Amino acid sequence: MTTKTIGILVTGHSPTELTDEYGNYADMFAALLGKFDFAFKRYFVVDGEFPDSPTEVDGWLLTGSKFGVYEEHDWIRRLEDFIRQVHAAKVPMVGICFGHQVMAKALGGEVEKFKGGWSAGPVRYKRSDTGEEQVLLAWHQDQVIRVPEGAEVVGKTDACENAVIRYGDWGLSYQPHPEFSPSFFEGLAEARKAAIPETLFEQVKKVEVPIATDKIAQEIGEFLGRER
C-alpha cells in the first residue's frame, strides 16, 4: 500500500509562548496521526497560503482557530469555496473545532456564538454511532446550530447538540480537540484565560481525567487512510 499524503489546512496559530515546546497546530496533528503511514503537507490558509487543487493530496484535515467562521475575512470565504471543491471532488476531509464549523457552514449549515456560553476543558461526548462516551478537550463558544442537508450528527454533549458530524464517506468533523495534550491545554488555558469566565478557568486549568485521544486518532486515521 502506498503512503497517503494528507494536506493540513492550518486556520490559526497556537500561542507563541507554547510553540517551542508543542509546535504549531499542524505539528500536533502530525503527531496525533504518527502511527499511520501518512506524509503531510501544510498549508497556512490563515495566512493566505492555499493549495492549487482539491485533488493534490489524498485527504484533507482542517485545524482549529481563534477566528469565528462568520467573521468577514477573505481567507475564510476562500476556504469555504475550497471545501466545496473538495466535497465535489470526493477527496476525504476531517475538520476539528473551527474546521468542524467551517465544513458545516460551507455546505449550507449554520454556526453562531452559543448563547449558553463556553465549553472548555474535559467534556463528555455521547456517540450515537458507537454507543460510547468519550472524554475530550473542548475550547469553544461558537458551535454548529444547524447541520447541512444529508449530514448525520453522531456525537453530542448536553451543551452542544452537533458535536460530531459525519458526511457519508466524504467527511468527518469534531467540535472538540483530540490533538491537544493535557499539558498543551493547560498552557492554552493560561495563555487565553482572559477569553473565558474566571470561574470556568479555575475549573479547567488542570486536566486530571483520562482523555480519549488514542481512540479518536485511530478513527481519524482510518477515515483518511481507507481505500475508496
Secondary structure, DSSP 8 states (H G I E B T S, - for coil): ---EEEEEE--S---HHHHHHH--HHHHHHHHTTTS-EEEEEE-GGGT---S-TTSSSEEEE---SS-TTS--HHHHHHHHHHHHHHHHT--EEEETHHHHHHHHHTT-EEEE-TT--EEEEEEEEETTT--EEEEEEEESEEEEE--TT-EEEEE-SS-TTSEEEETTTEEEESS-TT--HHHHHHHHHHTGGGS-HHHHHHHSS--S---HHHHHHHHHHHHHS--
